[in-house]
Amino acid sequence: MATPTGDAGIYARESTYLDRFVQFGEAGDRIISVSFPTQPDADSSDDHPLLSRIEAYLGGAEDDFEDVTVGLTVPTDQRNVLEAVDQIPYGEEGSVEQVVMMTQGLGSDEQEDRKQVREALAANPAPLLIPDHRVRDGPSGAPPEVEQKLRSVEGL
C-alpha cells in the first residue's frame, strides 16, 4: 500500500486506544503534520490508507512507517536531529545523548547540543511518523499521554 496518496487535505480518525483523534495533513506526496486533537478539524476526512496503518499500529501491528515521506519544513539544525531520530528502529529506544552522536554537525558542545536535540524533538511536526517517542529522555511533539501510549505499543 503506497502512502501518502498524493492528494492534499486533512485526514483524521478517532483512536479508542489514544482516547483522541489521530490527524495529519498531506500535501502532494508528503505528510506535513501529525497531531492528536480531542476533536478533528471540521473539514477532515477519515478515508486514507495511512489512517488504517496507524490504526493497525496502535493495535499492535509492527510498522516503522519508513515508506511514508514526511515534508519537514523546519530549520536545518532541527531537520538534522529529526532525520537522526527517524533512524531509531521500531521497538528500540535511544537517549538524547545518543541522538547528539547520531546527528550530523553535533557533538562538539555537549550541553548546547543536548539543548538543540530537545528543542527539535519538542518541535517535531510529525510525531509517530518521526518517532520521537523512542527517545526515552527527551520531549515529544505529541502530548505526554500520547507519547507514553506510543512507547507502550512498542514495548518501551
N, C-alpha and C positions, 0 to 999 in steps of 0.2 A: 504494500500500500504506500504510495508516494504521498508525502505531506511536506510542505503545505500544498494547497490545491492550485495556487496561482491566482486565486481570487483576492479581492480586497474586502475587508469587513471586520466586524467584531463578532466573536463566537463565544458562547457561554453555555455551560451545563452545570446543573446542581450536583454536588457530590455529597452523598449522605455520610461518607467517611470523614470528610473535612468539615461537614456541617456548614458549608458555604458553597459558593459557585467557583468554578474554575473558568476564567475568562481570558481570552487572548485576542490580540489584534494582528491581522495579517495584511500585508501589503505586497502584492505581486507574489513572488516565490519565497517570501521571508516572514517569519513571525517577528513582530516588532515589540510586543509586550505580553506579559503574563501577569495576571492579578487574581486575587481571591476575594472578591467582594461578597457581602451578605446578600446583595441584590444585583442582578446583572444590568448592564446598560439596556435601556428600553429598545434600542434598535439591534440588539444582538440576536444571533440565530444559534440554535442548538444542533444544527446539522453540519458536522465537519468530521472527517475521519480522525483528525488529531484528538478531538474530544473523546472519541471512542478509545483510542490508545491510552489516553490519560486515565480514563475510567478503568480500563483493564489494569494499568499500572497500580492505581490506588487500590485495586482489588487483589494485588499480589503478583501480577504478571511482570516478569523482569523485562525492562525496556530502558535503554540508555538514551533514547531519542537522538542518537548520533546522526541519523539521516535528516533531521529537521534543521533547516537553516534559520538561524536567528540573525536578524538585521540589527546589529549593535550600532546605535547612534550615541556613543559615549566618547569622552576624550580618550586618546590613545593610551595613556597610562592605565586607565580603567579597563580598556579593551584587552590589553596585555594580561592583566590579572584575570579577567573573566575567561579568556581563552585558556589560561593555565588551569583554572578550576574545571573547565569543561573536559579536561583530560583525566579527572579522577573517576575511576570506573564505578559502575553500579555496585552497591554493596560494600564499598570501601570508603574510608574517610581519611582526611588529612588535617593538618593543623595550619594555622596562619603562617607559621614559620616555614612549613613545607611549601606552601603556596609562594612565599617570598622566593624560595630557592628555585621553584619551577618557572618563575616569571622572568621573561626577558627584560634586562635592564635593572633588575632589583638585586639586592644582596650586598650593597656597599654600606648602607646606613641602616642597621637593624631596626632601630626604633621608628625612624621615618618610613621605612619600607613596610613594617607591620601596620602602621597607620594607613598607608596607601592601600594595602590589601583590604583592611577592614572597611575603608570608605568605598572601595569598589564593590565589595560584597553587599554592603547596605544599599548601594545604588543600583544593584542588578535589576535590569528592566525585564528579565525573563527567568525568574526563579522557577525551579523544577527543570526547565529545559537547559539552563546553565545551572548545574546542581550545587548551588552554594550551601545547601543543607548538608553536604558531605564534608564541609569544613567545620570540625567539631567546636572550635573555639572562636569562631567568627560570627558576625551578624549575617542576616539573610535579607534579601529583598522581599521575602514573604513574611507575613505576620508570624510571631513566635509560635503560636499554637499550630499553624500550618507547617512551619519548619519542623517541629517535633513529630508531627504525623508523617511527614515525608521521610524523616530519619527512621521512624518506626517501620514504614513499609519496606525499607531496605535492610532492616535489622541492625541499624546503627545505634 
